[in-house]
Amino acid sequence: MAFFKGSDYALTPLFEPDARGETVFRGLRARRLRHPEAVLEHTVALRDRLDSVAQEYFAESRDWRWLAEANPDVLFPEDLLWSPAATEPDDPSVEMGHARVGRVVIVPRRREVP
């Protein structure tokens, strides 16, 4: 399998052959999650996006995954910035969900690139 240079999956091992030497599944094992060191706190502002926050702190929008890994208390990465619950469910003019303005998001140390 080919991945882009710098991909989080580039160093992920393939599934091992079983006892008979047959490959049970052609693909990758689950990617190991890192446990990055928390360095900064970012307070969510209106219209923040994970890629724009990553661009601000890491100078690379693709590194939004680091924000997700540094904040394991959320199930889905977008929950760092956006609440799925409607604030006024009876009002059809209100969007489903709202921005988590004021929420503090942990920002990890920037990844060292060899």
C-alpha positions as CSV (number, residue, x, y, z in Angstrom):
1,M,0.0,0.0,0.0
2,A,1.3,3.4,-0.9
3,F,0.8,6.5,1.3
4,F,1.8,10.1,0.9
5,K,5.0,11.2,2.5
6,G,4.3,12.2,6.1
7,S,1.0,10.3,6.3
8,D,0.0,9.1,9.7
9,Y,-0.4,5.6,8.2
10,A,3.0,5.4,6.4
11,L,4.6,3.4,9.3
12,T,1.5,1.4,10.2
13,P,2.3,-2.4,10.0
14,L,0.3,-4.7,7.9
15,F,-1.7,-7.6,9.3
16,E,0.6,-10.7,10.0
17,P,-0.1,-14.0,8.2
18,D,-1.8,-16.6,10.3
19,A,-0.3,-19.9,11.6
20,R,-0.6,-21.5,8.1
21,G,1.2,-18.5,6.5
22,E,-2.0,-17.2,4.9
23,T,-2.8,-13.5,5.0
24,V,-6.2,-13.3,6.7
25,F,-6.8,-9.7,5.8
26,R,-5.0,-7.6,3.3
27,G,-4.7,-4.2,4.9
28,L,-3.3,-2.3,7.8
29,R,-3.6,-2.8,11.5
30,A,-5.2,0.0,13.4
31,R,-3.0,3.1,13.6
32,R,-1.4,3.5,17.0
33,L,-2.5,6.7,18.7
34,R,0.2,8.9,20.1
35,H,-0.1,10.6,23.4
36,P,1.2,14.0,22.7
37,E,2.4,16.3,25.4
38,A,0.0,19.2,26.1
39,V,1.7,22.5,25.7
40,L,-1.0,25.2,25.1
41,E,-4.7,25.8,25.5
42,H,-6.8,27.2,22.7
43,T,-10.2,28.8,23.6
44,V,-12.7,28.1,20.8
45,A,-13.9,31.1,19.0
46,L,-16.9,31.5,16.6
47,R,-16.2,29.9,13.2
48,D,-13.1,28.0,14.4
49,R,-12.4,24.8,12.3
50,L,-10.0,22.0,13.2
51,D,-7.9,22.6,10.1
52,S,-7.7,26.4,10.7
53,V,-6.7,25.8,14.4
54,A,-4.0,23.3,13.3
55,Q,-2.8,25.8,10.7
56,E,-2.5,28.5,13.4
57,Y,-0.5,26.4,15.8
58,F,1.4,23.9,13.5
59,A,1.6,25.7,10.2
60,E,0.0,22.7,8.6
61,S,-3.7,22.2,8.3
62,R,-3.4,18.4,7.9
63,D,-2.2,18.1,11.5
64,W,-5.7,18.6,12.9
65,R,-5.4,14.9,14.0
66,W,-2.9,16.0,16.7
67,L,-5.6,18.2,18.2
68,A,-8.0,15.3,18.3
69,E,-5.4,12.9,19.9
70,A,-4.5,15.5,22.5
71,N,-8.2,15.8,23.6
72,P,-9.3,12.2,24.1
73,D,-12.4,13.2,26.0
74,V,-14.3,13.6,22.7
75,L,-15.5,10.7,20.5
76,F,-15.5,12.6,17.2
77,P,-12.9,15.3,16.4
78,E,-15.5,17.8,15.3
79,D,-17.0,17.7,18.8
80,L,-14.0,19.7,20.0
81,L,-15.5,22.8,18.3
82,W,-19.1,21.9,17.6
83,S,-21.9,20.6,19.8
84,P,-24.4,18.3,18.0
85,A,-27.3,19.3,20.3
86,A,-29.6,22.0,19.1
87,T,-30.0,24.9,21.5
88,E,-33.7,25.5,20.6
89,P,-35.0,22.3,19.0
90,D,-38.5,23.6,18.5
91,D,-37.4,26.6,16.4
92,P,-36.8,25.4,12.8
93,S,-34.8,28.5,12.0
94,V,-32.0,27.5,14.5
95,E,-29.3,25.2,13.0
96,M,-28.9,21.8,14.5
97,G,-26.0,22.2,16.9
98,H,-23.9,25.2,17.8
99,A,-20.3,26.2,18.1
100,R,-18.6,25.5,21.4
101,V,-17.4,29.1,21.9
102,G,-15.3,29.3,25.0
103,R,-14.4,25.7,25.2
104,V,-10.8,25.0,26.0
105,V,-8.9,22.7,23.6
106,I,-5.5,21.3,24.5
107,V,-2.9,22.0,21.8
108,P,0.1,19.5,21.8
109,R,3.7,20.2,21.1
110,R,4.4,20.5,17.4
111,R,5.5,17.2,15.8
112,E,9.2,17.0,15.2
113,V,9.8,16.2,11.5
114,P,13.1,14.4,10.7
